[in-house]
Amino acid sequence: MRTSPLLGRKAWFGPRRMGWGLSPASAEGWVVSAVAAAAAVGLAVADRRARWTALLVVIVLLVIVFVKGTSPGGAREWEDFQASKDQRGR
């Protein structure tokens, strides 16, 4: 399991505590997620004929999650991710 992101040292997205996948693991991850959601909804509502621009925002978000995230996973991977954060912090 990859516990560090592909780019940089701090992981913005990490394994989910419940379920499977990735979720925001830092303040930066939450900000990126909120901005992307607001931009996608705003662009879709502003110009109903060009909804593909909202899709472009989602694609950019997925690229950011891939580059600044760890390997996806569930509860076991989340525990490994938390343990690796504790070891790096000491």
VENCOR-V35301 format. One record per residue. RES is the residue in one letter. PSI is psi in whole degrees, -180 to 180 (* if undefined). NEAR is the number of other C-alpha atoms within 12 Angstrom. D_LAST is the distance of its C-alpha to the last C-alpha in whole Angstrom. Layout:
<<RES:PSI:NEAR:D_LAST> <RES:PSI:NEAR:D_LAST>>
This chain:
<<M:135:19:21> <R:118:22:19> <T:3:32:16> <S:155:28:16> <P:166:25:19> <L:-30:20:22> <L:124:16:22> <G:-178:13:19> <R:-34:17:15> <K:128:26:15> <A:125:35:17> <W:-25:33:19> <F:136:41:21> <G:179:42:20> <P:150:35:21> <R:148:26:23> <R:-39:23:23> <M:141:17:27> <G:-158:15:29> <W:141:17:28> <G:-153:23:27> <L:150:34:25> <S:161:32:24> <P:134:30:22> <A:1:31:19> <S:172:20:18> <A:-38:15:20> <E:-40:20:22> <G:-41:27:23> <W:-39:21:25> <V:-46:18:26> <V:-43:27:27> <S:-45:27:29> <A:-43:19:31> <V:-42:19:32> <A:-42:27:33> <A:-45:23:35> <A:-41:19:37> <A:-42:24:38> <A:-45:27:39> <V:-44:22:41> <G:-42:20:42> <L:-37:23:44> <A:-37:21:45> <V:-39:16:47> <A:-42:15:48> <D:93:14:50> <R:-24:14:51> <R:-20:11:52> <A:54:15:49> <R:-12:19:47> <W:-24:17:45> <T:-35:22:43> <A:-37:25:41> <L:-36:20:41> <L:-40:20:40> <V:-42:26:37> <V:-40:26:36> <I:-42:17:36> <V:-41:21:34> <L:-44:30:31> <L:-37:22:31> <V:-43:18:30> <I:-43:27:27> <V:-41:33:26> <F:-43:27:26> <V:-36:24:25> <K:14:32:22> <G:171:37:21> <T:-168:38:20> <S:142:30:22> <P:161:33:24> <G:-168:26:24> <G:-146:22:25> <A:-43:19:23> <R:-44:21:22> <E:-35:26:20> <W:-43:31:19> <E:-42:20:17> <D:-41:25:16> <F:-44:33:15> <Q:-41:23:13> <A:-39:15:11> <S:-34:21:10> <K:-40:21:9> <D:-40:12:6> <Q:-39:11:6> <R:-31:13:6> <G:-20:10:4> <R:*:7:0>>
